[in-house]
């Protein structure tokens, strides 16, 4: 799958629309997508993430909340798959700059929307071979 030009989605992103969309699709999207989105969202507050990377993060989050994407969100299962792929791709690019505080904020928000059983599933999304390296 070819990655979309994420910067064209930067104008779609705003904090209120992001929180509203994530809250609305949380259960349908699943804990992994929501966790990835929240980590990217909270990384915007970090001084460790470069302005260039923040622009890409904003584009990715804009892509997530935009009704226009490669695979429309209304299509069951596949509809959010492209969104998850984009989020993981960008998260992989900035993972080295993601602080523990950002991860903690994302976990705290997850605990408001998901059960402990579901939250555990999010932990393995970004680790390979028991390391802190994203997959």
MARNU-634671 format. One record per atom (N, C-alpha, C): residue in one letter; x, y, z. Coordinates in steps of 0.02 Angstrom, whole numbers, plus 50000, padded with zeros to 5 digits. Each point is the difference from the previous one (the first is absolute). Layout:
N
AXYZ ...
This chain:
135
X500424994150000 X499585005950000 X500445006250000 X499865004649957 X500375006349996 X499755004950052 X500465003250034 X499805004850052 X499735006349968 X499455002750026 X499735006349974 X500455005850019 X499935005549964 X500365006250016 X499675002950063 X500304998850058 X499695001750063 X499965007550012 X500455003849971 X499985007250013 X499385003349971 X499694996949951 X499385003049974 X499424999350049 X500094995950052 X499484999150050 X500105004350062 X500545003850002 X500155003950060 X499455005050017 X499665002649949 X499475004850013 X499374996750028 X499964993549996 X499424996450028 X500074998950075 X500615000750025 X500134998550071 X499845006050044 X499624998850052 X499955004650056 X499854995850062 X500195002550058 X499964996050061 X499304997650016 X499515004449992 X499324998050017 X499744994549954 X500135000749934 X499774994949953 X500354993450012 X500645000350019 X500364993850014 X499704996350059 X499925003550057 X499724996850060 X499304997449987 X499605003949964 X499314997949985 X500004993649957 X500424999849948 X500024994149957 X500264993950038 X500545000850037 X500284994450037 X499484997350050 X499675004350035 X499494997950048 X499444996249965 X499805002549942 X499444997149963 X500174993149971 X500624999149977 X500184993749966 X500414995350045 X500125001850061 X500464996350043 X499874992550001 X499404998050016 X499854992850005 X500034996649932 X499765003349948 X500004997049934 X500724999749972 X500395005150013 X500695000349974 X500464995250037 X499874999150063 X500424995650040 X500545003850036 X500254996850051 X500485003050046 X500655001749965 X500224996049952 X500645001249968 X500005006549960 X499485001049960 X499955006249961 X499955006050047 X499594999550050 X499915005650047 X500655001550037 X500354994950021 X500645001150035 X500515003549955 X500054997649938 X500465003249952 X499825007349990 X499365001349991 X499765006849988 X500145004550061 X499884997450059 X500125003950061 X500745001550010 X500434995149987 X500715001350007 X500225005449952 X499764999749938 X500185005349952 X499725006750022 X499395000050024 X499675006150022 X500405003350058 X500164996150050 X500365002750057 X500735001649984 X500284996949948 X500685001649980 X500065007149972 X499435002949980 X500015006949975 X500205004950055 X499924998150063 X500185004350056 X500734999350020 X500344995149972 X500694998450020 X500515004549965 X500505002050039 X500555003949972 X500494995649963 X499984993550011 X500474995349968 X499824998749927 X499375000949982 X499784998749931 X500125006349959 X500344999349944 X500185005749957 X499375003149968 X500065006149979 X499445003449966 X499814996349936 X500504997549965 X499864996249938 X499584993850017 X500204996450052 X499634994050020 X499305001850026 X499955005650035 X499345002250024 X499545001549941 X500275002849946 X499595001449941 X499754993549970 X500424994949999 X499804993449973 X499484996850046 X500095000850066 X499524997350048 X499325003449990 X500005006549992 X499385003649989 X499664997749936 X500404998849948 X499724997349938 X499694993250010 X500344995750038 X499744993250013 X499355000350040 X499985004450051 X499395000650040 X499445003249959 X500185004649956 X499515002849954 X499714994749954 X500444995549977 X499784994449958 X499504995650038 X500154998850063 X499564995950042 X499315003150006 X499965006450012 X499345003150012 X499665002349936 X500354999949945 X499705002049936 X499524994749976 X499425002149974 X499544995149972 X500244997349933 X500505003349970 X500264997949935 X500674996550010 X500014993449993 X500644996650000 X499984994349950 X500564996549994 X500084994749950 X499454994850005 X499884997650061 X499464995250012 X499515003450049 X499395001549977 X499525003550044 X499894996350066 X499965003850054 X499924997250067 X499364996050009 X499505001449958 X499364996550006 X500044992749979 X500524998149964 X500074993049979 X500234995950061 X499624995050020 X500174996150059 X500704996949994 X500364999950054 X500674997250009 X500525003749959 X499954999949934 X500505003149957 X499995007650005 X499445002850018 X499925007350000 X500495003750044 X500174997050056 X500485003350045 X500704997149994 X500074994949958 X500654996949990 X500525004749971 X499795004149951 X500485004749971 X500195005450051 X499525001950041 X500155004950053 X500524997250049 X499914993850020 X500474996850046 X500694999449968 X500024998249936 X500654999449965 X500365006749999 X499655005349986 X500305006750000 X500265001850069 X499604998950051 X500205001850068 X500624996050022 X500014993649986 X500584995950019 X500625002149962 X499925001549936 X500565002349959 X500325006350030 X499585004950017 X500255006350028 X500284998850070 X499664996050039 X500244998550067 X500694996749998 X500094995649952 X500664996849991 X500545005249985 X499835005149961 X500485005249983 X500205004250061 X499555001250046 X500155004450057 X500114996350065 X499964993450000 X500014996150061 X500585001850047 X500585001349972 X500595001650041 X499925006550039 X499555004349979 X499885006450033 X499394999950046 X499654994450003 X499404999550042 X500224998850073 X499825004750042 X500194999750071 X499524995650039 X500234997550056 X499584995950044 X499385003750023 X500065006550010 X499435004150021 X499454999849948 X500185000149936 X499524999749946 X499644993350001 X500384994650009 X499714993350004 X499534999450060 X500195003050056 X499584999850060 X499345003849989 X500035005749967 X499395003849985 X499534995949955 X500294996749951 X499604995949954 X499684994250038 X500394996850044 X499734994450040 X499445002450046 X500095005950029 X499485002750045 X499355001249963 X500055002649939 X499405001349961 X499684993349978 X500424995149982 X499734993549982 X499604997050057 X500235000950062 X499664997150057 X499305002950010 X499875005849971 X499335003050004 X499524996849951 X500274997249945 X499584997449946 X500004992549993 X500514996550028 X500074992949989 X500094996250066 X499854993649999 X500134995550057 X500744998450003 X500224997650058 X500704998050009 X500214994649949 X499544995349987 X500154994649952 X500175002949931 X499625005049980 X500115003149934 X500645004150000 X500135003650054 X500605004250004 X500634995949993 X500014994050027 X500584995649995 X500174998549927 X499504999849957 X500114998649929 X500395005749967 X499935006050025 X500355005849970 X500754999750013 X500204997150056 X500714999850018 X500434996549948 X499744994649972 X500414996149953 X500025002949930 X499615005049987 X499995003049933 X500665003249982 X500345002950048 X500595003949986 X500654996750023 X499974993850018 X500604996550023 X500124993949958 X500634998549990 X500174993849967 X500554996650041 X499934993750011 X500504996150038 X500145002950069 X499485002150035 X500055002650068 X500475006050006 X500035004249950 X500405006150004 X499545006049993 X500275005850010 X499605006049991 X500035002749929 X500204995849954 X500045002049931 X499334998649966 X499735004849964 X499354998749967 X500074994949944 X499454996649987 X500014995149946 X499995003349933 
